[in-house]
Amino acid sequence: MATKLQKQELQKKLQTYAKQYLKKQYKDLDESATRLMINSLLTNVFGYTELEEIKTEYRIRGEYADYIIQVKRKKQFVVEVKAIQLDLSERHLRQSVSYAANEGIDWIILTNGKQIELYRVIFGKPITTKKVFDFDLSNTKELKHMSEFLVFLTKKSILKDELNDFWARFEALEPVKLSNNLYAVEVIKFLKKVLKNKTGLYFSEEDIMESVHQIIVTKIESVKPKAPLTVGRKKQKHLSEPAQAKETLVNNL
């Protein structure tokens, strides 16, 4: 994983970037001017090499992606840029998802120079995306916290495959997916034993599973998932679907 020193160095670079570009007089820049900011973000902050690793106006099936980040012959990111004056939204992703699908790219960075969002492309039928985090770089008080996550976008982390490790942890800890583990036969049998020791009574595995299911459904419907991480502006509500319920256990009992 990224070291403390890497995160500290990134924090300093983000502070420099924010001081240089995130000023009131730049809040109405158009997209072409915003791209000058993004050039600095990709090179001076995240450490990618111009021309060699940063491909601008990259042609994909007759259209052009704003940026493609390629490291050691592997395309790592599609970077979609919007003018700093625009608030980012998921509708801005549509074309980027098409680019990513056609090139087999797992990650999309959506940014206007101030906001930066990371999406994982889910190659299924249909192809979808999952927002991983969403930060406002103008909120300088939170840059230390942001560095804990933005460090995975740096060249050093990509070379060590740390972003994929981060995704594996992120995905595993999502409430819906983690809750599926609670239906495991081993868990139900453990609860059965605990209840027998505490009450002296017999409980069927089906009864325990039903109670576990009710707990999971109630909790997941009432709380927000772990992701996406949002710092620096109003958080968006993203409520997950309840975990698939009884089938998992029934099939394994």
ZIWO-V341421 format. One line per field, one symbol per residue. phi: phi as a letter, one per 30 degrees, with the letter a starting at -180 (. if undefined). psi: psi as a letter, one per 20 degrees, with the letter a starting at -180 (. if undefined). burial: # if it has 9 or more other C-alpha atoms within 8 Angstrom, else .. A space follows every 10 residues. Layout:
# ZIWO-V341421
phi: ???
psi: ???
burial: ???
This chain:
# ZIWO-V341421
phi: .ddddedddd eddddddddd cccedcdcdd dddddddded ddcdccidce idcccchddb hibbdebbcb bhicdcbccc cbdddcddbd dddedddddd ddcicdbbcc acicdbbcbc dcdbbddbbb dcaabcdddd dcdddeddcd edcdeedddc idddddddde ddcdedddde ddddeddddd ddddddddci ccbddddddd dedddddddd dcbdddbddb bjaedcdbcd ddddddeede dcd
psi: rqrhgghggg gghhgggghh hmqhijikqr hhhhhhghgg ghghgijqpq ggiooqlppo lirpqgqppp pljpogqpop prqhippqri hihghhhggg ghikphqppp qjhgqpqpqp ponaorprqp pgroqoiimh ijhgghhhgh hiiqgghghj khhhgggggg ghipgghhhh hijqghgghg hggghghhij qppqhhgghg ggghgggggh iiqqrhrqpp pirpqqpopq qqqpehgggh ii.
burial: .#...###.# #.###.##.. .##...#.## #.###.##.# ########.. ..###..#.# ....###### #...###### #####..#.. .##..##.## #...###### ########## ##....###. #######... .###.##... #####.##.. .##..#.... ..######## .####.###. ##..##.... ..#.#..### .##..##..# #..##..### ##......## .##..#.##. ...
